[in-house]
Amino acid sequence: MPNCYESIKQQYENLQGDSTELFREILKASDEIGMDEALTYLSQCVIEKRSAWLKANLPNAIRENDPVTAGYKWFYENYLGISVPKDGEIVEHTEKRIVIRWWNPCPTLEACKKLGLDTRAVCQKAYERPVQEFLKYINPKLKFDRNYENIRPHAAYCEEIILLED
């Protein structure tokens, strides 16, 4: 339903650090179209925003010798503005894989706690595909994964993984 998409998109575009109103809008839309569809709409908004940022900031595709590190740096440091050791720690780093545990402030986490939403479902349905799309732009062989057993508030950190597929 386009009206739900437009209202979610408007809330997403007007974020000012607090995601509570965005997720209130998602809850409202979920009454009409279901939670999965509402989160899919949010996912599409996130992909659109990140794609525009990539096009503006990476006029030429990155082809580095170490795509795992490039994916980490471009997504977390350059796009999200978070880094280790301030916001998390790298617990594994090889040429094929990096595992990071994040404890940075997170507007999605705070909104989910306020509104009684499960971050495992929200992050998987709304934010996993946008990270994957971002990383594919850096290198088509990069794959994103998140350990949903280690995600806040169910754990002390959110554990995320970037893999280089063969």
C-alpha positions, 0 to 999 in steps of 0.5 A: 500500500503506497500510503504506508510506504510514503509515511514510513519513508517520510518518517525515515527521511526526517530522522534526527537521531531518535527512531521512536517516531519512525517505529511508531509509524511502522507499528501503525502501518503494520496494523494495515499491512503486517509487520513484515511488509512494514519492515520491508518498506523501511528496508527499501528506504534504507537501501535508497538512502545508502545507494545515494550516499555510495553514488555520491561518495564512491564515483568509481567502484573500490577494487582493493586488495583487501575487500573485507577491510574495505567493506568494514571501513566504508560501511562502519567508519565512513558511512555509519561513523563508528569505529573500534575501539571507541564503539566496539571491538574486532574479535576476528580479522582474516583476509576472508572474514571480520567479526565485530562486536558493537556497543555504540549508541543505537537509535533502533535499539532504543526505539525497540526497547521503548516500543517493545519490539524485538531487535532480532526481528527488526534488524533482520527484516529492516537492516540486514539486506541494506547492509548486504546491498552496501557491501555488494557495491564495495565488492560483489563477493562480500557477504554480511551476517549478524549473530542474532544470539548476540544482539542487544538487548539480549547480549552486551553487544551486537555481533556482525560479520563481513565475509568474502565468498569464494 
